[in-house]
Amino acid sequence: MTDSAIQLLSRLIATPSISREESGTADIIYEWLKDRGADSKRYYNNVWAVAPGYDPAKKTLLLNSHHDTVRPASGYKRDPFNPDIENGCLYGLGSNDAGASAVCLASVFCELIRNPLPYNLILAITAEEEVTGEKGMRAFLPHIEEKGYRIDMGIVGEPTSLQPAVGERGLVVLDCTARGKAGHAARGEGVNALYKAIDDINILRNFKFEKESELLGPISVTVTQISAGKQHNVVPDECNFTVDVRTTDAYSNEETVEILRNAISSEANPRSTRLRASAIPADHPLVRICKELGMTPFVSPTMSDMAVMSGFPTIKIGPGDSSRSHTADEFIRFDEISAGIETYMNILKRLK
């Protein structure tokens, strides 16, 4: 399976698939699955297939990775769309994040559907992950639910050095506005919105939530941008600042927003509350199997489409190294692809 997976990954690298521009790679994956006996389907640029014999009485496992990429980093010395092979490595944009995981999962899926399974299996190689787009996983999950499929658990393929990430913190970005009254700076007139913002920023800097997640730790609140004033001698009547909030399963994203709103005087409006924290129970079968195989569960510092899979427990695991993602001259090693196929197969064969 390794040779076939490398050939598929090479084709994907050679076909640009920047987020929201993935139709070419979707075509390739669709035909590749179909040629290997899978009943491949497509929804936007999301390619998916269901193992034969779907039984609503059985648990359903989703295998997911993504085929979109970020734009090439400026430091590339190689052609990002040329699948170069050198010293047992395959170079190219998306090779590590997350092409290797996608082709490994697709390979394992096509092998496992040859025989009956004790659970239902759905494969989804989806689009727009890098931008959490509206036509990626956010569209795919409601689509298959409308088709009558229920998902009970998931494996998300991302470069984790083949160790299972059992949690991710969520994300809420708050756009905040402190309001004052304009006046002449020389006469000390008006109400300085910048000072009001500074007071609120100090509150947020030192804010502690009552509850803390056992797995994900405390919620982090970080002010990352600020803007105020139009000229040096006018007291600003408005100050805008941005807050990066990394949420946990201790509170819902909506609850987190309300707690912070009540703590400050500035207006605070979330850009979105859909990117939720993920935390799978320590005794879940997927976690237990990973431990039996000698793996070490960890909490991932990066986000993935796990953030929009709040309806069922997931683990994130895949070949490659997260530190290579979004970097120039990205690569994956052949032995990592072999190990990825073996690891996925070992997990799925043990799952009951």
Phi, psi and omega in degrees: 000334184298314181300316180297320179295319179294320178298317178296315181297322178299318178295321180293318179299320183286353181244104183308135182218050174302145182312132183077005178228046191255016186300324181296313179289329175298319177300316183296313182295318180303310182290323180298315178294316181299318180296339181255019172091002179276145177276074187289144180227167182216136175226113195054233177257021175266124181252132185213163179205150179246133177298145180303150175082031179305129182233113181302340180282345180265159172291151181240129178252132175260127170258122185223138164212182184234154181245005173274162180228165167284173174286151183301138175295152185293340185273008181302130172259338175262163172289117184297341182253013175251112183287081180286140174244127181206127176052045177074017179237147174250118182263151175147155181298127180088000181297318181270317185236101353234037183301320181298316178297318182299313183287329176293314179296318179297320180296314180295318179302312182295332176285318185287333183285358178290335183228157179299147180243154178282002179213164174280146182229127177236132175254134176221115174256105196254172186249169169060023179295320185294342180240008185046050187288161183287346179250016176259229181300329179299328177271325186295314184299312176298327181297311183286334174295320176297331179281355177098013180259133177249132180255132182255337182195162184214152169243122181255122182273111176215158181291108180231017186058030178058035169245145187277119171277120185257004178194153172219142171283149177275184183218131168230129175255123180257127171263114188248146179225121172262134183244139178225215180219129182293150178194172180279127184297327183293330183261000179068028182274168175080183177238117188282109180295331179295319178295320178298320179296319180299319177300316180292323179297321177295323176298312181294325180299326184252010187289137177235128176279149182295319183257148178228136180293134179296324182269314190265352178079201184282155171289135177256140181233117185227123174279126189242343180214150177209145181208131179199155172082148179243334175202165193292335187255015179242124175294123184291135178265000179209139176224126180251136176216156185244139182236126176264117182243118177262109190270165179228181179279005176290328177221154170290163177300322180294319178295320179299316179299315183294322178298316180290322177301318182288345183272343185233164179268339180290154171292143181222113183239123180284139174292325179194154173239017187277342183272092190264158176292151176239136178207109181269140180301145183296336181262011179294144181306323180295320179291317180300315180298317179300318178295319179299330180274006175087014180272162182243109179297148179210167176262125185281138176279348182251159180261157178212190176290357169305331184296337179252012178252047186289347184277354181204154183286144182221156165239154177245123182203141178183167179287157180100175185240127182301331181292343177276343185296139176064019180252163177291146178056044177303146180208165172225142178273147178301320181293335176290324177293316177302315180293326178297314178299315181297318182294312178301317180297318179297320178295311186290329178287337179271343183285134181246000000 
